[in-house]
Amino acid sequence: MKCVPPEDRPVDLQALTETYRFTPELDLLAASLAVWSHPTRMRIFALLDQVEQMCVCDLAEVLGISVSAVSQNLARMRAHQLVKFRRDAQTLYYSLTDHPVNRMLRPMVAELREREGD
């Protein structure tokens, strides 16, 4: 069955087709959102959002997982520019970047934190 559009359709489908054929920015945004879809990485997000920066060993202790597991997750997050780090001697301290996905998630995580406090 073929769609029959109204005569006075307010959009130009041909122009939209051209616009959405190649969307690298949207593809990158989707990939960044997918990074946060993992529960451990979302917990890391919540921790870093709450305390601003943490080292790998402290993240591992709080989350109850190995330093290696934390490092692997941080590497994935760093690849999408969702976290950054600073070095102090041998220790790396991670914090969130100002990535659009992080800005979008912050209010949601803050609301969840408030609900837990009730």
Phi and psi restraints in degrees (value plus and minus 20) as a CYANA .aco file:
   2 LYS   PHI    -113.6   -73.6
   2 LYS   PSI     119.0   159.0
   3 CYS   PHI     -90.5   -50.5
   3 CYS   PSI     113.6   153.6
   4 VAL   PHI    -132.4   -92.4
   4 VAL   PSI      84.5   124.5
   5 PRO   PHI     -94.9   -54.9
   5 PRO   PSI     137.5   177.5
   6 PRO   PHI     -86.1   -46.1
   6 PRO   PSI     135.1   175.1
   7 GLU   PHI     -81.3   -41.3
   7 GLU   PSI     -55.4   -15.4
   8 ASP   PHI    -123.9   -83.9
   8 ASP   PSI      23.4    63.4
   9 ARG   PHI     -77.0   -37.0
   9 ARG   PSI     106.7   146.7
  10 PRO   PHI    -100.1   -60.1
  10 PRO   PSI     -23.3    16.7
  11 VAL   PHI    -141.0  -101.0
  11 VAL   PSI     132.6   172.6
  12 ASP   PHI    -117.3   -77.3
  12 ASP   PSI      81.7   121.7
  13 LEU   PHI     -81.6   -41.6
  13 LEU   PSI     -55.2   -15.2
  14 GLN   PHI     -82.8   -42.8
  14 GLN   PSI     -63.8   -23.8
  15 ALA   PHI     -84.6   -44.6
  15 ALA   PSI     -61.6   -21.6
  16 LEU   PHI     -84.0   -44.0
  16 LEU   PSI     -59.8   -19.8
  17 THR   PHI     -80.1   -40.1
  17 THR   PSI     -64.0   -24.0
  18 GLU   PHI     -85.4   -45.4
  18 GLU   PSI     -61.7   -21.7
  19 THR   PHI     -83.6   -43.6
  19 THR   PSI     -62.7   -22.7
  20 TYR   PHI    -116.8   -76.8
  20 TYR   PSI     -13.5    26.5
  21 ARG   PHI     -88.5   -48.5
  21 ARG   PSI     -62.3   -22.3
  22 PHE   PHI    -149.9  -109.9
  22 PHE   PSI      89.1   129.1
  23 THR   PHI    -152.1  -112.1
  23 THR   PSI      50.5    90.5
  24 PRO   PHI     -80.6   -40.6
  24 PRO   PSI     -54.1   -14.1
  25 GLU   PHI     -85.0   -45.0
  25 GLU   PSI     -63.7   -23.7
  26 LEU   PHI     -87.3   -47.3
  26 LEU   PSI     -56.0   -16.0
  27 ASP   PHI     -83.9   -43.9
  27 ASP   PSI     -62.5   -22.5
  28 LEU   PHI     -85.7   -45.7
  28 LEU   PSI     -59.2   -19.2
  29 LEU   PHI     -82.3   -42.3
  29 LEU   PSI     -64.0   -24.0
  30 ALA   PHI     -82.2   -42.2
  30 ALA   PSI     -61.9   -21.9
  31 ALA   PHI     -84.2   -44.2
  31 ALA   PSI     -59.0   -19.0
  32 SER   PHI     -86.2   -46.2
  32 SER   PSI     -60.9   -20.9
  33 LEU   PHI     -82.7   -42.7
  33 LEU   PSI     -58.2   -18.2
  34 ALA   PHI     -83.8   -43.8
  34 ALA   PSI     -53.1   -13.1
  35 VAL   PHI     -79.7   -39.7
  35 VAL   PSI     -63.3   -23.3
  36 TRP   PHI     -95.8   -55.8
  36 TRP   PSI     -27.2    12.8
  37 SER   PHI     -93.7   -53.7
  37 SER   PSI     -28.3    11.7
  38 HIS   PHI    -105.6   -65.6
  38 HIS   PSI     110.9   150.9
  39 PRO   PHI     -76.1   -36.1
  39 PRO   PSI     -61.7   -21.7
  40 THR   PHI     -84.6   -44.6
  40 THR   PSI     -63.1   -23.1
  41 ARG   PHI     -87.0   -47.0
  41 ARG   PSI     -53.7   -13.7
  42 MET   PHI     -88.0   -48.0
  42 MET   PSI     -56.4   -16.4
  43 ARG   PHI     -85.1   -45.1
  43 ARG   PSI     -60.2   -20.2
  44 ILE   PHI     -81.3   -41.3
  44 ILE   PSI     -62.8   -22.8
  45 PHE   PHI     -77.0   -37.0
  45 PHE   PSI     -70.5   -30.5
  46 ALA   PHI     -80.6   -40.6
  46 ALA   PSI     -61.7   -21.7
  47 LEU   PHI     -83.1   -43.1
  47 LEU   PSI     -69.1   -29.1
  48 LEU   PHI     -86.7   -46.7
  48 LEU   PSI     -52.4   -12.4
  49 ASP   PHI     -86.7   -46.7
  49 ASP   PSI     -56.1   -16.1
  50 GLN   PHI     -98.3   -58.3
  50 GLN   PSI     -63.5   -23.5
  51 VAL   PHI    -129.0   -89.0
  51 VAL   PSI     -19.5    20.5
  52 GLU   PHI      56.1    96.1
  52 GLU   PSI     -66.4   -26.4
  53 GLN   PHI    -172.1  -132.1
  53 GLN   PSI     127.8   167.8
  54 MET   PHI    -169.7  -129.7
  54 MET   PSI     132.0   172.0
  55 CYS   PHI    -106.2   -66.2
  55 CYS   PSI     143.8   183.8
  56 VAL   PHI     -79.8   -39.8
  56 VAL   PSI     -63.4   -23.4
  57 CYS   PHI     -86.2   -46.2
  57 CYS   PSI     -56.7   -16.7
  58 ASP   PHI     -89.1   -49.1
  58 ASP   PSI     -60.0   -20.0
  59 LEU   PHI     -79.3   -39.3
  59 LEU   PSI     -64.3   -24.3
  60 ALA   PHI     -82.2   -42.2
  60 ALA   PSI     -62.2   -22.2
  61 GLU   PHI     -85.0   -45.0
  61 GLU   PSI     -67.2   -27.2
  62 VAL   PHI     -83.2   -43.2
  62 VAL   PSI     -61.1   -21.1
  63 LEU   PHI    -102.1   -62.1
  63 LEU   PSI     -34.9     5.1
  64 GLY   PHI      51.1    91.1
  64 GLY   PSI      13.2    53.2
  65 ILE   PHI    -148.7  -108.7
  65 ILE   PSI     150.9   190.9
  66 SER   PHI     -92.7   -52.7
  66 SER   PSI     135.7   175.7
  67 VAL   PHI     -78.8   -38.8
  67 VAL   PSI     -58.4   -18.4
  68 SER   PHI     -80.6   -40.6
  68 SER   PSI     -63.8   -23.8
  69 ALA   PHI     -84.1   -44.1
  69 ALA   PSI     -61.7   -21.7
  70 VAL   PHI     -82.8   -42.8
  70 VAL   PSI     -65.7   -25.7
  71 SER   PHI     -79.7   -39.7
  71 SER   PSI     -61.8   -21.8
  72 GLN   PHI     -83.0   -43.0
  72 GLN   PSI     -62.8   -22.8
  73 ASN   PHI     -86.7   -46.7
  73 ASN   PSI     -61.6   -21.6
  74 LEU   PHI     -83.8   -43.8
  74 LEU   PSI     -56.7   -16.7
  75 ALA   PHI     -81.7   -41.7
  75 ALA   PSI     -61.6   -21.6
  76 ARG   PHI     -85.1   -45.1
  76 ARG   PSI     -61.8   -21.8
  77 MET   PHI     -87.3   -47.3
  77 MET   PSI     -58.4   -18.4
  78 ARG   PHI     -86.3   -46.3
  78 ARG   PSI     -56.5   -16.5
  79 ALA   PHI     -80.6   -40.6
  79 ALA   PSI     -46.7    -6.7
  80 HIS   PHI    -121.7   -81.7
  80 HIS   PSI      -9.5    30.5
  81 GLN   PHI      38.8    78.8
  81 GLN   PSI      16.5    56.5
  82 LEU   PHI    -113.1   -73.1
  82 LEU   PSI     -42.9    -2.9
  83 VAL   PHI    -152.2  -112.2
  83 VAL   PSI     138.6   178.6
  84 LYS   PHI    -152.8  -112.8
  84 LYS   PSI     148.3   188.3
  85 PHE   PHI    -159.4  -119.4
  85 PHE   PSI     138.8   178.8
  86 ARG   PHI    -148.5  -108.5
  86 ARG   PSI     126.3   166.3
  87 ARG   PHI    -122.3   -82.3
  87 ARG   PSI     114.7   154.7
  88 ASP   PHI    -148.5  -108.5
  88 ASP   PSI      79.2   119.2
  89 ALA   PHI      40.0    80.0
  89 ALA   PSI    -137.3   -97.3
  90 GLN   PHI    -110.7   -70.7
  90 GLN   PSI     -26.7    13.3
  91 THR   PHI    -119.5   -79.5
  91 THR   PSI     114.3   154.3
  92 LEU   PHI    -122.2   -82.2
  92 LEU   PSI     108.1   148.1
  93 TYR   PHI    -128.3   -88.3
  93 TYR   PSI     103.6   143.6
  94 TYR   PHI    -120.1   -80.1
  94 TYR   PSI     127.4   167.4
  95 SER   PHI    -166.8  -126.8
  95 SER   PSI     145.5   185.5
  96 LEU   PHI     -98.1   -58.1
  96 LEU   PSI     128.5   168.5
  97 THR   PHI    -109.8   -69.8
  97 THR   PSI     158.9   198.9
  98 ASP   PHI    -114.1   -74.1
  98 ASP   PSI      12.9    52.9
  99 HIS   PHI     -81.2   -41.2
  99 HIS   PSI     123.6   163.6
 100 PRO   PHI     -74.0   -34.0
 100 PRO   PSI     -57.2   -17.2
 101 VAL   PHI     -85.0   -45.0
 101 VAL   PSI     -60.8   -20.8
 102 ASN   PHI     -83.5   -43.5
 102 ASN   PSI     -62.2   -22.2
 103 ARG   PHI     -82.5   -42.5
 103 ARG   PSI     -55.1   -15.1
 104 MET   PHI     -91.2   -51.2
 104 MET   PSI     -58.2   -18.2
 105 LEU   PHI     -97.8   -57.8
 105 LEU   PSI     -48.9    -8.9
 106 ARG   PHI     -72.3   -32.3
 106 ARG   PSI     -70.3   -30.3
 107 PRO   PHI     -83.2   -43.2
 107 PRO   PSI     -54.8   -14.8
 108 MET   PHI     -86.2   -46.2
 108 MET   PSI     -64.8   -24.8
 109 VAL   PHI     -87.0   -47.0
 109 VAL   PSI     -58.5   -18.5
 110 ALA   PHI     -82.1   -42.1
 110 ALA   PSI     -60.4   -20.4
 111 GLU   PHI     -84.6   -44.6
 111 GLU   PSI     -61.5   -21.5
 112 LEU   PHI     -82.5   -42.5
 112 LEU   PSI     -60.5   -20.5
 113 ARG   PHI     -82.1   -42.1
 113 ARG   PSI     -60.9   -20.9
 114 GLU   PHI     -84.8   -44.8
 114 GLU   PSI     -61.3   -21.3
 115 ARG   PHI     -82.4   -42.4
 115 ARG   PSI     -58.8   -18.8
 116 GLU   PHI     -85.7   -45.7
 116 GLU   PSI     -49.1    -9.1
 117 GLY   PHI     -96.6   -56.6
 117 GLY   PSI     -37.9     2.1
